[in-house]
Amino acid sequence: MITSLTDISILIALVEVLDLPVAAAGFLAATAGAVTKFVLGKIWVFPGRRAILVGQLVRYMTMVAGSIGLVSATMHLLATVLGLPYLLAKCMSGICVFFLWSYPLQACFVFATSRERSANELDPLP
C-alpha cells in the first residue's frame, strides 16, 4: 500500500503537473516505488534474513528492471494505444506485473536465502 501510494502520487505529479508522457512518468514513478518496496520488503515482508547484501541488491535491481520495463510497456499499450485512463492503466499493469513477476521473483530469487535459492534452481542436466 505504501509503495503503491508513493508510485501513484509521483505518477500523478509527473503527468498532471510536469506534463510528462505516461510511459516516462510511469518509469520514474515505478523506480521510486521500487526503492520504497525494497526497503519495506527487507524489513516487513521478508524479515529475519541477514542485512542487505550486495548480491541481494543486484538481484533486486535485476527484478526491478524487468518490472519497470513490463509496467511501462503495458501502461503505454493500455493508455496510449488503447486509450484507457492512465491511472487505470497503471493499476492494471501494476497488479499483473506484481503477481506474475515481482512477488514470485522476490520470494524465490531476491530475498531467498542461499539455501532457498539452491532449492529453487533446476538440477543440472547429466
C-alpha positions as a printed NumPy array, in Angstrom:
array([[  0.   ,   0.   ,   0.   ],
       [  2.779,   2.45 ,   0.903],
       [  4.738,   1.651,  -2.245],
       [  1.599,   1.995,  -4.365],
       [  0.831,   5.384,  -2.821],
       [  4.398,   6.518,  -3.464],
       [  4.301,   5.261,  -7.041],
       [  0.865,   6.653,  -7.922],
       [  1.429,  10.026,  -6.209],
       [  4.614,  10.554,  -8.177],
       [  2.921,   9.349, -11.374],
       [  0.08 ,  11.856, -10.971],
       [  2.502,  14.704, -10.231],
       [  4.662,  13.894, -13.244],
       [  1.728,  13.577, -15.658],
       [ -0.536,  16.326, -14.337],
       [  1.982,  18.916, -13.102],
       [  5.057,  18.344, -15.284],
       [  3.107,  17.059, -18.319],
       [  5.476,  14.131, -18.911],
       [  4.391,  11.353, -21.272],
       [  2.683,   8.452, -19.495],
       [  5.444,   5.905, -20.213],
       [  8.239,   8.197, -18.95 ],
       [  6.238,   9.193, -15.865],
       [  5.419,   5.538, -15.236],
       [  9.101,   4.631, -15.431],
       [ 10.17 ,   7.324, -12.946],
       [  7.286,   6.647, -10.555],
       [  7.917,   2.895, -10.664],
       [ 11.592,   3.495,  -9.872],
       [ 10.669,   5.5  ,  -6.776],
       [  8.183,   2.807,  -5.789],
       [ 10.843,   0.126,  -6.277],
       [ 13.236,   1.779,  -3.858],
       [ 10.449,   2.043,  -1.29 ],
       [  9.424,  -1.572,  -1.935],
       [ 12.975,  -2.875,  -1.408],
       [ 13.318,  -1.204,   1.969],
       [  9.865,  -2.305,   3.129],
       [ 10.272,  -5.797,   1.672],
       [ 13.536,  -6.246,   3.502],
       [ 12.051,  -5.033,   6.795],
       [  8.441,  -6.335,   6.78 ],
       [  7.791,  -8.963,   4.133],
       [ 10.998, -10.978,   4.442],
       [ 12.187, -10.219,   7.994],
       [ 14.748, -12.201,   9.89 ],
       [ 17.071, -12.523,   6.967],
       [ 20.551, -11.057,   7.114],
       [ 21.495,  -7.446,   6.478],
       [ 21.285,  -6.131,   2.935],
       [ 23.935,  -7.841,   0.86 ],
       [ 25.405,  -6.563,  -2.396],
       [ 24.232,  -9.717,  -4.193],
       [ 20.746,  -9.242,  -2.845],
       [ 20.668,  -5.657,  -4.067],
       [ 21.909,  -6.736,  -7.521],
       [ 19.215,  -9.436,  -7.686],
       [ 16.596,  -6.898,  -6.639],
       [ 17.688,  -4.352,  -9.241],
       [ 17.558,  -7.088, -11.914],
       [ 13.995,  -7.941, -10.909],
       [ 13.077,  -4.234, -10.765],
       [ 14.46 ,  -3.538, -14.242],
       [ 12.162,  -6.226, -15.624],
       [  9.219,  -4.966, -13.565],
       [  9.637,  -1.365, -14.62 ],
       [ 10.011,  -2.353, -18.259],
       [  6.902,  -4.533, -18.117],
       [  4.81 ,  -1.903, -16.299],
       [  5.938,   0.934, -18.582],
       [  5.285,  -1.059, -21.761],
       [  1.905,  -2.274, -20.527],
       [  0.917,   1.245, -19.424],
       [  1.871,   2.608, -22.836],
       [ -0.191,  -0.075, -24.565],
       [ -3.231,   0.384, -22.335],
       [ -3.187,   4.192, -22.027],
       [ -1.698,   5.405, -25.287],
       [ -2.675,   2.702, -27.763],
       [ -5.988,   1.527, -26.299],
       [ -6.969,   4.888, -24.793],
       [ -7.647,   3.8  , -21.207],
       [ -7.2  ,   6.435, -18.477],
       [ -3.558,   6.364, -17.362],
       [ -4.384,   5.644, -13.7  ],
       [ -6.487,   2.637, -14.685],
       [ -3.683,   1.506, -16.99 ],
       [ -1.202,   1.923, -14.119],
       [ -3.331,  -0.109, -11.71 ],
       [ -3.968,  -2.891, -14.211],
       [ -0.297,  -3.048, -15.219],
       [  0.975,  -2.934, -11.66 ],
       [ -1.324,  -5.677, -10.407],
       [ -0.497,  -8.041, -13.265],
       [  3.253,  -7.464, -13.067],
       [  3.248,  -7.808,  -9.266],
       [  1.51 , -11.188,  -9.215],
       [  3.123, -12.655, -12.321],
       [  6.675, -11.283, -11.999],
       [  7.677,  -9.18 ,  -8.984],
       [  6.444, -11.128,  -5.971],
       [  7.463, -14.578,  -7.26 ],
       [ 10.968, -13.294,  -8.044],
       [ 11.28 , -11.521,  -4.694],
       [ 10.334, -14.685,  -2.825],
       [ 12.43 , -17.137,  -4.844],
       [ 15.326, -15.017,  -6.072],
       [ 15.839, -11.681,  -4.334],
       [ 15.197, -12.282,  -0.636],
       [ 15.626, -16.053,  -0.581],
       [ 18.498, -17.38 ,   1.481],
       [ 21.253, -19.137,  -0.444],
       [ 19.769, -22.479,   0.656],
       [ 16.302, -21.481,  -0.609],
       [ 17.769, -20.233,  -3.903],
       [ 19.625, -23.53 ,  -4.356],
       [ 16.391, -25.457,  -3.796],
       [ 14.644, -23.334,  -6.443],
       [ 17.301, -23.899,  -9.11 ],
       [ 16.867, -26.61 , -11.686],
       [ 19.073, -29.643, -11.379],
       [ 21.835, -29.543, -13.987],
       [ 21.454, -31.916, -16.885],
       [ 23.663, -35.01 , -16.734]])
